[in-house]
Amino acid sequence: MSLYERFEDAFMPNYGVPPLALARGKGSTVWDVEGRQYLDFVGGIAVDSLGHGHPALVEAVSRQVATLAHTSNLYLHEPEVLLAEKLLELLKQPAKVFFANSGTEANECAYKLALKYGKATGRSYFVAAENGFHGRTMGALSLTGKKAIREQFGPFPVEVRFVPYGDADALKQAVTEDCIAVFLEPTQGEAGVVPPPEGYFGAAREICTAAGALLVADEIQSAIGRTGHWFAHQAEGVVPDVLTLAKGLGGGLPIGACVGFGPAATLFDKGDHGSTFGGNPVSCAAALAVLANVDPAEAAAKGALLRAGLEAVKHPLLKGVRGRGLWLALVLEEPVSGKVQQAAQDAGFLVNALQPDAVRLAPPLVVTAEEIQALVDALPSILTEAAK
């Protein structure tokens, strides 16, 4: 029986059967179970910041798991303190951190933090963006503006009003003094790597401040150098009230973080929230290795190189390129992203059919100029194959 058949027999059907079984990786290259080689331009969905098998990550995780693998939240340990201190150093703002295991849990923490603020101030509803994605646990899902994955699990515990992403006027109308918080991605990830109009995040900050609502920046995908800055909100000159992180922070190890700034940093009282595995020593060691080896300026330069190469490709199927840093989407003239993904895989490249007309590229931040050029050179034939 093949590995695919064994997967289908053993797992719930929510993922279907993935089209590829991977066996190992090195840098930006992975190999499947049959020995075929691919350049990885998915990066574990913007997770594998240092690629596969990075020596610093391997050493940090190996050393930590041999020293102290788990403590629970009943005890503290130095890796979690070092990681929190490092994040605060990079954020350059007074803040406090809560560690979770994933992005949805980081957003669940932010959701509970905001709920506590709402109850203390007599506020009643949230605002979020249409097509936004904040996770699949019930609190995070209630804030997710994708009807296909949201509606079948309602009703939800609080009211959430959805507005078009990037429309500052619509946001201003929706945010009143009864609004608890606004949840926004600096760039919408699962919607198709969609950046907002210039000035939108600054306008959101002003709108929330005027109404007394919290601004929550969901940077699960956009942070840790992915867009060419440690955190995407820094490029906007905006400080949110709450920031959520995950994905690229652990470089492949599961970790999430919820950061509260200013008054939001101390909204929780003892016992209000917790996580058995949050702040796990091994995951914290991995995150420290990531932060020590990521260079946002280098990611920005590589992102510019990738974008310039992609934009130079002239093909009837390619409508354009959008995104920031090493987090881009190929925008297609036709809804054939699945065919592009398959044609790319056949040509030795892993990309992600994110939306019917958008293909996500989120390679490891250690991707080389030669690997970028290899994808650019192969793209015309990939698109031609997909267009058949």
N, C-alpha and C positions, 0 to 999 in steps of 0.2 A: 504493500500500500504506500502511495506517495505521501510526502509531507503535507501536500495540499489536502489530500483526502483525510489524513489524520487530523488536520486542523479543522476541517468541516465536521468531522465526527465528534470532536472534543469541545468545540466552542459554540457559544450562543451565536445566532446568525446576524447580529447587528453590524458586523463588518463585512459580511459576505466572506468570500475567500480572497485574500489579497493576491494580486497577479504575479508576485515575485517573492521568492524565499531567499533571504540574504544569509550568508554564512560568516563573513568577516569583512573588515575594512581597514584601510590605512590611509591617513590623510583625507583627501577628497575622493578616494577610490573605494568602491565596494565590490565584492564578488558574491555571486549567488551560489546556491548549493550544487550547481552543475559546473561551477568554475568560470562562468562568464563574468567579464569585468565591465564595470560601469563607472562613469564619473557622476558623483552624487551632487545634483543641484537642488535637492530637496532638504538635505541636512537635518533629517528627522523632524521636519516642519519647523525650521529655524531654531533647532535645539542644539545641534552639534557644532557649537561655536569653534571648537578646536579640531574639528574633524574627528576621524576615527583613530584610536590608538595613540593619541598624542602623548609623548613621554612624560610631560609634566602632570597630565591628568592621571596616567597610569601610576606614576610614582606616588602622587598625593593620596589616591584612593587606596592603593596597596598598603601604604604606610599606616593610614588611619584605620583600615579594617583590621589590621594586625595589632593595633594599639587599643582602640575602643570603638566598637561598631555601633553601639546604641546605649542610650541612657534613659529615654523617655523625657518628659518635661518635669519630672520630679527632681532632677538634678541638672546643673548647668555644666558646660564643658567649654574649653577654650576655643575650638574651631567656630562655634556659633557666635561667640563674642567677637572674635576677630572678623568674621564675615559681616556682622551687623555694623561694626565700626568702619569697615572698608566701604560698605554701601553708603553710609552717612558721609564719609569723606568724599566720595564721588558725587553725591547729591548736593553737597555744599550748602545744606539747609538744616536747621534744627528739626529733628524728627526722631521717631522711634519705630522699631521693626517688629513684625511678627512673622515667624517662618512656618510655612505649610509645605505640602508635598507636591502641589501642582498649581496650574493657573486657575482652574475653576475653584480650588480651595482658597487661593489668594483673594479671588473675587467674592467668594462666600464670606470671608472675613471682612472685606470692605463693606459688603452688604449689611452684615450684622453691626458693624461699627456705625454705619449710616443710620440704621434703624434705631440704635440707641440715641443718636443725635436727634432723630426725628421725634422720638417720644419725649425727650427732654424739652424740646422746643415747640411741641404741638403741631408738627408738620405731618402730611398725610400721603404724599405720593413721590414717585421717582420719575425722572426723565432719562431716556436713552435714545439711541439712534436706530432708525430703520436699517435692517441688514447688519447691525452690529452683532458681534459674537463675544460673549463673556463667560461661557462655560455651560455645563450640562447638569450640574447639581441644581436643586430646585430654586435656591435663591439666585444663583448666577443665571439660570435658564430664564427666570422671570424677567431679567434685564436684557436678554438676548432677542434682537429684533428680527430673527429668521423664523417666519411662521411655520415652515415645514417641520422644524424640529421642536418648536415651542408649543403650538396650540394643542397637540394631542395630550399634553401633560397638565393642562390647566384644570381648574382655576388656580391662580397663584395667590399667595398670602397678602400681597400689597398691590396697589395700583401702580402701573408703569405707563407713562405716556410716551409714545414713540414719535420722533420728528425726523424729517429728512436730514441725512448726514451732510454737513457742510453749509446748511442754511441757517445763518446766524439770526435772521429775523424770526424764523419759525421757532428757534430755540428760545429767543427772548420772550415770545408770546407764551411759550409753554412753561417757563420757569417763573412762578409766582412765590410769594412769601409762604405758601403752603408746601412748596417743593422741598423734599428732604435732601436730595442729591441728584447730580447729573453724572451718569456714567458714559464716558467717551473713550474711544481709541484715537490716539494722535494720527494714525493711519489705520483705516479699517482693513483687517487682515483677511478673514474668511470671506468677506464680501468681494474680494478680488484685488487686494493690495491697492486700496483707493485712498490716496492722500486728500486732505480737505483743501479748500481754497486758502490762499495765503491770508493769515490773520484770523482764521476761524477759531483756533484754540485760544488765542488772546481774547477774542470776543467772548468765548465761553467763560473764561476766567472773570471777565468784567460782569457778565450777566449773573453768574453765581454769587459773586461778591455783593452785588447790588441787592439781590433777593435773600441773601443769607443762606443759600444752599451750598452744600459741599460739592466740590468738583473732584471726581474720581477719574484718574487717568489710568486706563487699562493698557499697560505696556507689556503684556505677556509675550507678544511677538516682537515688539519694536525696540526693546531695550538691549543693553549689554553690547553696544557697538554696532548692532545690526543696521541701523540707518546712518552710521557715520558719527554718531554721538553716543555717549554712555547711555543716555536716556533721551528719547525723541522729544519730550516736552522741553528739554533744555534748549533745543534749537529754536523753539518758539518764544523763549524768554518768559515762560510761564511756570509758576509753582502751583501744583495741584494741592488739594487738601489731603488726598489719599492717592497712593500710587500702588499698582499691583504689578508683580514681576513673576516670571517663571521661565519656561523653555530654555533659552540660551544661557541662563544663569548657572545651571548645573552642568552644561556641556555634555549631557546625556544621562546624568544622575537626576533622580526626581527631587525637585525642590521648587518651592514658590515663596513669595514674600509679599506681605502687605505692609506698606510704610505710611504712617500717619505724620503729617506736618502740623506744626503749630498746635492749636487746641485739639485737633483730631488725634494727636499722638497719645493723649491721655484719656480718651473717651471710655476705654474699657477699664473696669475694675477687676480686682483679683477674682478669678473663677468665671469671668464672662465668656471666655473662649479658650480653646485648647486644641492640641494635636499630639497624639502619641508619637508619631514619627516626624513631626515638623521640627526642623533644626537638627536632624540626624547628623551625627559627627562625620559620617562618610560623605554625605551629600554636601555638607558645609565645606569639607576639605576639597571636594571637587570644585565647588563654586569659587573658593579662594584661588585655586589653580587657574580657573578660567579668567578671573579678574586680573591675575598677574601676567597673563599671556595674551590678552586681547588688546589690540591697538585700534581704537575707533577711527583715527586718521587713516590708518592703512586700509581699514574696511571701506572708508569713504572713497579712497583712491581706487580701490579695486571695483567698487560699485560703479564709479564713473567710467572706468575702463569697460566693464561689462555693458553698461547702458549705451555707451558710444558705439560699441561693436554691434549690439543688437539693432540700434537705430539706423545703422548703415546698411542693414539687410533690407533689400527691396524685394518684396514678394506680395502677390495679390492677396494672400491670406493674412498677412501681418498688418494690422491696423495701426499699431503703435506700441509703446512701452511706457509703463508708469510705475511709480514706487520711489523708494529712497534707499541709497546705500546698496548693500547686498541683499535687498529685499524688493524684488521687482516682479512685474507681471507682463507677460506677452499678451497684448489685447488683439483678439482675432476678429476678422470680418465675418466669420461664420461660427455657429455654435458647435465646433468640432474639437474642443480641447482634449476630449478623451482620445481621439485619433492622433492628436499631436503627442500626447503622453506616450501612446503605444509606439508611434514611429520613432520617438526619441529613445525609448527603451531598446527598440530593435537596433538602433544605431549606437547604443552604448552609453546613453545619458539618462539619468533619472530626473524627471521634472514632474510637476504636480498639476493635474487638471482641476483647478480650483473652482471655477465657474464655467458654464458652457462655452463662454467666449474669452476665458482668461486662464493662462497657464502660469503658475507660481514658480519663481526661481528664488531659492533661499539657500545657497551653497554654504558650506563651512566658511568661516571668516578667514581660514588659512588657505583657501583656494588660490592657486597660482595664476599668474598672467597667462601662462601657456595653457592651462586648463580652461580658462575663460575663452581664449582664442579658439580652442578646439571646439567648444560649443558653438561659438559664433560661426566658424567655418562650416559646421555640419548643419546649421539651422535651415538654410535654403532647401536642402534635400529632404530634411525632416518635414518641413511645411509642404513641400510638393507631394510627398508620400501621403501626408494627412489629408490633402485636398482631393485625392483620387476618389 
